[in-house]
Amino acid sequence: MHGVTFSNADQNLGNARTARLANGGMLGIRAPMHEAEKPVVRPYILVKDIDAAVAAAANSGAEIAVPPMKIAGYGTCAIVIQNGIESGLWQL
């Protein structure tokens, strides 16, 4: 797809396949991990302090769907939901 080559499935990322983009960004795609998980497009936002970002999201009324969790070799991520919209947070 447009010169993008995806990796093999990575178990550390829920079997996501990732690709490096020409601008240095990263793209990932995976199937739902269990029956209760709905297919979703979820952008991830790079943050300097994930704990502060999660606290700010919670203070503004967001549901913390996945609290900060370390992923070996990738940093720390979290997922928040506000007004039905899912967003991921990522700290390297």
C-alpha positions as CSV (number, residue, x, y, z in Angstrom):
1,M,0.0,0.0,0.0
2,H,1.7,3.2,-1.1
3,G,5.2,1.8,-0.6
4,V,4.4,0.8,3.1
5,T,5.7,-2.6,4.2
6,F,4.2,-4.2,7.3
7,S,6.2,-6.3,9.8
8,N,5.2,-9.7,10.9
9,A,2.7,-9.9,13.8
10,D,4.3,-8.7,17.1
11,Q,3.0,-10.4,20.2
12,N,4.1,-7.5,22.4
13,L,1.6,-5.3,20.5
14,G,-1.4,-7.7,20.5
15,N,-0.2,-9.3,17.2
16,A,-0.3,-5.9,15.5
17,R,1.7,-5.5,12.3
18,T,3.5,-2.2,12.1
19,A,5.2,-0.1,9.4
20,R,7.6,2.8,9.5
21,L,6.4,5.8,7.5
22,A,8.6,8.0,5.4
23,N,8.2,10.9,7.9
24,G,9.4,8.7,10.8
25,G,5.9,8.0,12.1
26,M,4.6,4.5,12.8
27,L,1.4,2.8,11.7
28,G,-0.1,-0.3,13.2
29,I,-3.0,-2.6,12.5
30,R,-4.4,-5.6,14.2
31,A,-7.6,-7.6,14.6
32,P,-9.7,-7.4,17.7
33,M,-8.0,-9.4,20.5
34,H,-11.3,-10.9,21.9
35,E,-14.9,-11.1,21.0
36,A,-16.0,-8.2,23.2
37,E,-13.5,-5.8,21.5
38,K,-15.1,-3.8,18.7
39,P,-13.1,-2.9,15.5
40,V,-11.9,0.7,16.0
41,V,-9.6,3.3,14.5
42,R,-7.6,4.6,17.4
43,P,-5.0,7.3,17.0
44,Y,-2.1,7.2,19.5
45,I,-0.7,10.5,20.7
46,L,3.0,10.8,21.7
47,V,3.3,12.3,25.2
48,K,6.2,13.2,27.4
49,D,4.6,12.2,30.7
50,I,1.9,9.5,30.3
51,D,0.9,9.6,33.9
52,A,0.2,13.4,33.7
53,A,-1.6,12.9,30.4
54,V,-3.8,10.2,31.8
55,A,-4.6,12.3,34.9
56,A,-5.5,15.3,32.7
57,A,-7.8,13.1,30.6
58,A,-9.5,11.7,33.7
59,N,-9.9,15.2,35.1
60,S,-11.7,16.2,31.9
61,G,-14.1,13.4,32.2
62,A,-12.5,10.7,30.1
63,E,-12.8,7.0,31.0
64,I,-9.5,5.3,31.5
65,A,-10.0,2.1,29.5
66,V,-6.4,0.9,29.8
67,P,-4.2,2.5,32.5
68,P,-0.5,3.1,31.6
69,M,1.2,-0.2,30.9
70,K,4.8,-0.8,29.8
71,I,5.3,-2.7,26.6
72,A,8.8,-4.2,26.3
73,G,10.8,-2.4,23.6
74,Y,8.1,0.1,22.9
75,G,7.5,2.3,25.9
76,T,4.3,2.9,27.8
77,C,0.8,3.2,26.5
78,A,-2.7,3.9,27.8
79,I,-6.1,4.1,26.2
80,V,-8.7,6.8,27.2
81,I,-12.3,7.2,26.0
82,Q,-14.1,10.5,25.9
83,N,-17.6,11.0,24.5
84,G,-17.3,7.6,22.9
85,I,-14.0,8.4,21.1
86,E,-11.0,6.2,21.9
87,S,-7.5,7.7,21.9
88,G,-4.2,6.1,22.8
89,L,-1.4,7.8,24.6
90,W,2.2,6.7,24.1
91,Q,5.4,7.6,26.0
92,L,8.7,6.4,24.6
